[in-house]
Amino acid sequence: MSTLNPYYVLYTYSFAITSSVHSTTRFIYASTEERIAQVFIKWLSNVYQMVGTRRKRHLPQILCRHCSHVTINDEEIIRHRTATECFICGEPFQTPSTVMAAAAEKSKVKVHDHDHILGNYRGPAHMSCNVNYKIPNHIPVFIHNGSRYDFHLLVHQLAEQLKTLDAIAQNKEQYISYLQKF
């Protein structure tokens, strides 16, 4: 006769590191040890530090290397010319005649926004939105299908190891999202 064991243990995880500059890297880790949540959090912290170090070292070298020759295809030119709203904030553009009348609104003029790493055109934007559009200093982590018990184990371990955790929970075992800064 067999008995049920109500004790749950994580035994595998996988994740991918994506970048607009480098190709995607995928990792799969499997183990029968009971500390896999701790291993995952340590791995995540190491990846965060590695990405941050590389970013600090390489970003100043590649930042805006394409800015002098941003290429825009015909479809993007049409989209830019016909745009009436900033793709970043959604607010309408000021027309050049309106800008002449109100120099204070110069920040609402339409400009070509582009990616300062790859040089790709992103869309029509206000001058002020373009200037203030920043590359984020955080690394987002998305956990797919994390609303059940496995996610609960991971969040519990995060809270134990890192002492701070901002979570939005539906109940004790179902989390909608959480925020953790390493």
Residue pairs with C-beta under 8 A, 6 or more apart in sequence:
8 149
8 153
9 34
9 36
10 36
10 37
10 40
10 150
10 153
10 154
11 30
11 31
11 32
11 36
12 28
12 29
12 30
12 31
12 36
13 28
13 29
13 36
13 40
14 26
14 27
14 28
14 29
15 26
15 27
15 44
16 24
16 25
16 26
16 27
17 24
17 25
17 26
17 27
17 47
17 51
18 24
20 115
20 117
20 118
21 62
21 117
21 118
27 43
29 36
29 39
29 40
29 43
31 39
33 39
37 153
37 154
37 156
37 157
38 157
38 161
40 154
41 154
41 157
41 158
41 161
41 162
44 141
44 182
45 182
48 139
48 182
49 182
51 139
52 139
59 117
59 135
62 117
63 116
63 117
64 116
64 117
64 119
65 119
66 114
66 118
66 119
66 120
67 114
67 116
67 119
69 119
70 112
70 114
70 119
70 120
70 121
71 119
71 121
72 80
72 112
72 121
76 121
79 123
79 124
80 110
80 112
80 121
80 123
80 124
83 93
83 110
83 123
83 124
84 92
84 93
85 91
85 92
85 93
86 92
86 93
86 110
86 124
86 125
86 126
86 129
87 113
87 122
87 123
87 124
87 125
88 113
88 123
88 125
88 126
88 129
88 130
88 133
89 126
89 129
91 108
91 126
92 108
93 108
93 109
93 110
93 124
93 126
94 102
94 105
94 106
94 108
94 109
96 109
98 105
99 105
99 106
99 108
99 109
106 127
107 126
107 127
107 128
108 126
108 127
108 128
109 126
109 127
110 124
110 125
110 126
111 124
111 125
111 126
111 127
111 130
112 121
112 124
112 125
113 121
113 122
113 123
113 124
113 125
113 129
113 130
113 133
114 120
114 121
114 122
115 121
115 122
116 135
117 135
125 133
138 181
143 151
143 154
146 154
146 175
147 170
147 174
147 175
147 176
148 173
148 174
149 173
151 174
151 175
152 172
152 173
152 174
152 175
155 165
155 167
155 175
155 178
158 165
158 178
158 180
159 165
162 180
162 182
164 180
165 178
165 179
165 180
166 178
166 179
166 180
167 175
167 177
167 178
167 179
168 175
168 176
168 177
168 178
169 175
169 176
170 176
